[in-house]
Amino acid sequence: MKRCLVLSDSFKGTLSSPDICRIARSLHIPGWHIDALPVADGGEGTTDCFLDACGGQRIALPVSGPFGGTIDGFYGLLPDGTAVVECAAAAGLHQAEGRPDPEAATTYGVGQLLAHALDHGAKRLILGLGGSCTNDGGCGAAAALGVEFLDQADRTFVPVGGTLHRIARIRTELPEKFGVPRQSGLVPQLRGTIVFEPAYRNPDALRGLEGFSHLWLIFQFHQAVREGWSPTVRPPRLGGNRRMGVFATRSPFRPNAIGLSCVKLEGVRQEEKLGPVLDVSGADLVDGTPILDIKPYLPYADCHPEATGGFTDPLDGQTLQVACEEALLAGLNEEQRAGLMGVLACDPRPRYQEDPERVYGLAFAGKNVRFTVQNGVLTVLAVED
């Protein structure tokens, strides 16, 4: 009697390794004894191979899919208490059919499988890493197991392969969202400084930039990062009562908390400790806002005088008269005074707030500016340390 041993991995997308082996064992060839052993390389089918060889139970549970949502995941629990988890069960290539986007995929569901096994008495873990549609380095799985990843604002987030890198921060006189101009360029007196992260303090990266008058800043709404999104938002300038599509607004509450601002380049200079820094004006950004990229403004391509502004057109140019005693501004330099007056003239209040008795507080340049608004006139009451 001759013997034939079949060692088979899965046929991707058609048959699993155990299925192939069952077919092989069912064959009857005169003069031959056929045996079969399922094998796997850590990818799809690894759990089934262990269960076929060692026995045990297959445990199914809902987990996060590689692109969000919920999928049916599983792992194997062997008789000796070993849990066998394959990455492909929660972040496999077959789950990315029609969406080959590893930069957006996460292994969070893999971590959920590992956590479930540990919570249910697993004494040992075997993790198969093949067949994954992700390239997040396992950060998603680590997050599911309790590791905290912090962004530039010290907020927790789950990294994916395409997580953007901060190249710089902008320093402005506005530490809070209240008072930040609603659009860039509305307060040209407002100055800011862009300070690059150490990895990007190479003067060669700025070669030729001084020839441009304006820049596009791509930034993160770091104080508005949250899970989930809404298809509609309430623009404050419409009184907070009307809803508009999020993609028809510049609301910070977006599927991706990314913004775009156009600022005037006042100068490029070199500092001993910080390397090259950019002085800009007209920024509409909170102090410390992460800058993700910088691009030059191109007048021949970016300027469209015939453009229309939709529902924002009637709001163009609405400002307040500012009344402020000169003595109240003694603690600010000339540049800061000009910036503050511009910010106040743009009316930092939400449009739906019209109480003339209400006293507002605005943080600016280390000061607390207290004011009221009545009949189109903003009156500064105090500028306190």
C-alpha positions in Angstrom: 0.0 0.0 0.0 1.4 3.3 -1.1 0.9 6.4 1.0 0.2 10.0 -0.2 0.2 12.9 2.2 -1.5 16.0 1.1 -0.4 19.3 2.7 -2.6 22.1 1.4 -3.0 25.7 2.1 -6.3 27.4 1.2 -7.2 28.3 -2.4 -7.9 32.0 -1.8 -11.5 32.9 -2.5 -12.6 29.3 -3.2 -11.8 26.6 -0.7 -10.3 26.6 2.8 -7.4 24.3 3.7 -9.6 21.9 5.8 -12.1 21.7 3.0 -9.4 20.7 0.5 -8.1 18.1 2.9 -11.5 16.6 3.5 -11.9 16.3 -0.3 -8.5 14.6 -0.5 -9.3 12.2 2.3 -12.5 11.2 0.5 -10.7 10.0 -2.6 -10.5 6.2 -3.1 -7.6 5.2 -5.3 -6.7 1.5 -5.5 -3.4 0.8 -3.9 -3.1 4.1 -2.2 -3.8 5.4 1.3 -4.4 9.1 1.2 -4.0 11.3 4.2 -4.2 15.1 4.4 -3.1 17.8 6.8 -4.3 21.4 6.5 -1.6 24.0 6.7 -1.5 27.8 6.7 1.0 30.5 6.7 -0.6 32.8 9.3 -3.2 34.2 6.9 -6.7 33.2 6.1 -7.5 29.7 7.3 -4.9 29.6 10.1 -7.5 29.2 12.8 -9.3 26.4 11.0 -6.0 24.6 10.6 -5.3 24.6 14.3 -8.8 23.5 15.1 -8.6 20.7 12.6 -5.3 19.5 14.0 -5.8 20.0 17.7 -9.5 20.2 18.3 -11.2 23.0 20.2 -13.9 25.4 19.5 -14.4 28.3 17.1 -15.7 31.4 18.8 -17.6 34.0 16.8 -18.3 37.5 17.8 -19.0 40.9 16.2 -16.0 43.2 15.9 -15.0 46.4 14.1 -14.3 45.9 10.4 -11.1 47.3 8.7 -13.1 50.3 7.4 -15.4 50.7 10.4 -18.9 49.2 10.8 -19.4 45.7 12.3 -18.4 42.4 10.8 -18.5 38.8 12.0 -15.1 37.9 13.5 -13.8 34.7 15.1 -10.9 33.0 16.8 -10.1 29.5 17.9 -9.8 28.3 21.5 -7.7 25.1 21.7 -8.1 22.5 24.5 -5.0 23.6 26.3 -6.3 27.2 26.6 -4.4 28.6 23.6 -6.3 31.1 21.6 -5.5 31.3 17.9 -6.3 34.6 16.2 -5.7 35.4 12.6 -5.5 39.0 11.5 -7.5 38.1 8.3 -10.5 37.3 10.5 -11.1 41.0 11.2 -8.9 42.9 8.7 -8.4 40.5 5.8 -7.9 41.1 2.1 -11.3 39.6 1.3 -12.9 42.3 3.4 -11.3 45.0 1.3 -12.7 43.7 -2.0 -13.6 46.8 -4.0 -11.8 49.1 -1.6 -8.0 48.5 -1.7 -7.2 51.4 0.7 -4.7 50.3 3.3 -4.1 53.9 4.4 -7.7 54.0 5.8 -7.9 50.4 7.2 -7.4 49.5 10.8 -6.6 46.4 12.8 -8.9 47.5 15.7 -11.1 44.4 15.2 -8.1 42.2 15.6 -7.4 43.7 19.0 -11.0 43.1 19.9 -10.6 39.4 19.1 -7.4 39.3 21.3 -9.1 41.1 24.1 -12.1 38.8 24.0 -9.9 35.7 24.2 -8.0 37.1 27.1 -11.1 38.1 29.0 -12.4 34.6 28.5 -9.5 32.8 30.0 -7.0 32.3 27.2 -3.6 31.3 28.7 -1.6 31.8 25.5 -2.1 33.7 22.3 -1.0 32.7 18.7 -1.5 35.6 16.3 -1.3 35.0 12.5 -0.4 38.2 10.6 -0.9 37.1 7.0 -3.6 38.2 4.6 -4.1 41.7 6.1 -5.5 44.6 4.2 -4.0 47.1 6.6 -0.6 48.7 7.2 -1.2 50.5 10.5 1.6 48.5 12.2 -0.9 47.0 14.6 -1.7 50.3 16.2 -5.5 49.7 15.9 -5.2 46.3 17.7 -3.1 48.0 20.4 -5.8 50.7 20.8 -8.4 48.0 21.2 -6.3 46.4 23.9 -6.1 49.6 25.9 -3.1 51.5 24.5 -3.8 55.2 24.2 -2.5 57.1 21.2 -2.5 60.9 21.6 -2.7 63.5 18.9 -1.2 67.0 19.0 -4.0 68.2 21.2 -3.6 65.3 23.6 -6.8 63.7 22.4 -7.0 60.0 22.0 -7.3 58.6 18.5 -6.8 55.3 16.6 -4.0 55.6 14.0 -4.3 54.1 10.6 -1.8 53.8 7.8 -2.7 57.2 6.4 -2.6 59.2 9.6 -1.3 62.6 8.7 1.9 64.1 10.2 1.9 67.6 11.6 4.7 69.6 10.0 4.3 72.8 12.0 2.2 74.8 14.5 0.9 78.3 14.2 1.3 80.7 17.1 -1.4 83.4 17.3 -2.9 85.7 20.0 -6.1 83.6 20.2 -5.9 80.6 22.6 -9.6 79.8 22.3 -12.1 79.3 19.5 -14.2 82.2 20.7 -13.0 85.3 18.8 -11.2 83.5 16.0 -12.2 85.2 12.7 -14.7 83.1 10.8 -12.6 83.2 7.7 -9.0 83.9 6.8 -8.3 87.4 5.6 -11.1 89.1 7.5 -8.7 90.5 10.0 -5.5 91.4 8.1 -4.1 93.0 11.2 -4.0 89.7 13.0 -0.4 88.3 12.9 0.8 84.8 13.4 4.0 82.8 13.3 4.4 79.3 11.8 7.0 77.2 13.7 8.0 74.0 12.1 8.5 70.7 13.8 12.1 69.6 14.3 12.0 67.1 11.4 10.9 69.8 9.0 13.3 72.7 10.0 15.2 72.4 6.8 15.7 75.8 5.0 15.8 74.0 1.7 12.1 73.1 2.0 11.3 76.8 1.9 13.5 77.7 -1.0 11.6 80.0 -3.3 8.7 80.6 -0.9 9.6 84.2 -0.3 8.6 85.0 -3.8 4.9 84.4 -3.1 2.6 86.9 -1.4 0.1 84.4 0.0 0.0 80.9 1.2 -2.6 78.1 1.6 -2.4 76.4 5.0 -3.9 72.9 5.4 -4.6 72.4 9.1 -6.3 70.2 11.6 -9.3 71.4 13.6 -7.6 69.9 16.6 -10.3 71.2 19.1 -13.1 69.7 17.0 -11.9 66.1 16.5 -14.7 63.6 17.3 -15.9 60.2 16.2 -18.7 60.1 13.7 -20.1 63.0 11.6 -23.4 64.6 10.7 -24.4 65.3 7.0 -25.8 68.7 8.1 -24.6 71.5 10.4 -25.9 74.8 11.8 -23.7 77.7 10.6 -23.5 80.3 13.4 -23.8 83.1 10.9 -27.2 81.9 9.9 -28.4 82.2 13.5 -27.9 78.6 14.5 -31.4 77.7 13.3 -30.9 76.7 9.7 -29.2 73.5 8.6 -26.8 73.3 5.7 -24.9 70.4 4.2 -21.6 70.0 5.9 -19.8 70.1 2.5 -21.6 73.4 1.7 -19.9 74.9 4.8 -16.6 75.4 6.5 -17.7 73.9 9.7 -14.9 72.2 11.8 -17.3 69.3 12.5 -16.5 67.3 9.3 -15.8 63.6 8.5 -12.1 64.6 8.5 -11.3 67.5 10.8 -9.2 69.3 8.2 -9.4 73.0 7.2 -7.9 75.3 4.6 -6.9 78.9 5.1 -5.3 81.5 2.9 -2.9 83.9 4.7 -0.5 86.6 3.6 3.2 85.8 3.9 4.8 88.7 5.7 8.3 87.2 5.8 10.6 84.2 6.1 13.3 84.4 8.8 15.8 82.2 10.5 15.8 81.7 14.3 18.7 80.1 16.2 16.6 77.6 18.1 13.6 77.2 15.9 15.1 77.2 12.5 13.1 78.8 9.6 9.8 80.4 10.7 7.1 82.1 8.7 5.5 85.4 9.7 1.9 85.6 8.3 -1.2 87.8 8.7 -4.9 87.3 8.3 -4.9 83.9 9.9 -8.2 82.5 11.3 -6.6 79.9 13.6 -6.4 79.1 17.3 -3.0 79.3 18.9 -1.2 76.0 18.5 -3.2 74.8 15.5 -1.4 71.9 13.8 -0.4 72.6 10.3 -0.4 69.6 8.0 0.9 71.2 4.8 1.7 74.6 3.2 1.2 75.5 -0.5 1.8 78.7 -2.4 -1.3 80.7 -3.5 -1.2 81.0 -7.3 -3.2 84.1 -8.5 -3.5 82.8 -12.1 -5.2 79.6 -10.9 -6.6 80.3 -7.4 -8.3 83.7 -8.0 -11.8 83.7 -9.3 -13.4 87.2 -9.2 -16.6 85.9 -10.8 -17.2 83.3 -8.0 -20.4 83.4 -6.0 -20.7 82.7 -2.3 -24.1 80.9 -2.0 -25.9 81.6 1.2 -22.9 83.5 2.6 -23.1 86.4 0.1 -25.6 88.5 2.1 -23.3 88.2 5.2 -20.2 89.7 3.4 -18.7 92.7 5.1 -20.9 92.9 8.2 -18.9 94.5 11.0 -19.4 96.3 14.3 -18.2 99.7 15.4 -15.8 99.3 18.3 -15.7 101.7 21.2 -12.6 101.4 23.5 -10.8 103.8 25.7 -7.1 104.1 24.8 -6.1 103.5 28.4 -7.6 100.0 28.4 -5.1 98.9 25.7 -2.0 100.0 27.6 -0.9 96.4 28.1 -0.8 95.6 24.4 1.7 96.6 21.8 0.7 98.4 18.6 0.5 95.2 16.5 -1.6 93.4 19.2 -3.9 96.5 19.5 -4.6 96.4 15.7 -5.3 92.7 15.8 -7.7 93.0 18.7 -9.6 95.8 17.2 -10.0 93.8 14.0 -11.2 90.7 15.8 -13.8 92.7 17.8 -15.1 94.5 14.7 -15.8 91.1 13.1 -18.3 90.4 15.9 -17.0 87.2 17.7 -20.5 86.5 19.1 -22.7 83.7 17.7 -25.3 85.5 15.5 -28.2 84.2 17.6 -26.9 86.1 20.7 -28.3 89.6 20.8 -28.6 90.3 24.6 -27.3 93.9 25.1 -26.8 93.3 28.8 -24.6 90.3 28.4 -20.9 90.8 29.1 -18.6 88.6 26.9 -15.1 87.6 27.6 -12.5 87.2 24.9 -9.0 85.7 25.5 -6.4 87.6 23.5 -2.6 87.9 23.9 -2.8 86.8 27.5 -5.5 89.2 28.4 -9.2 88.8 29.1 -11.1 91.4 27.1 -14.6 92.0 28.4 -17.2 93.7 26.2 -20.9 94.3 25.4 -22.7 94.8 22.1 -25.7 97.0 21.6 -27.2 98.6 18.4 -24.2 97.7 16.3 -21.6 99.1 18.7 -19.2 96.9 20.6 -18.0 98.5 23.8 -14.9 97.3 25.6 -15.4 97.4 29.3 -12.1 96.0 30.5 -8.8 94.4 29.4 -7.6 92.3 32.3 -4.5 90.2 33.0 
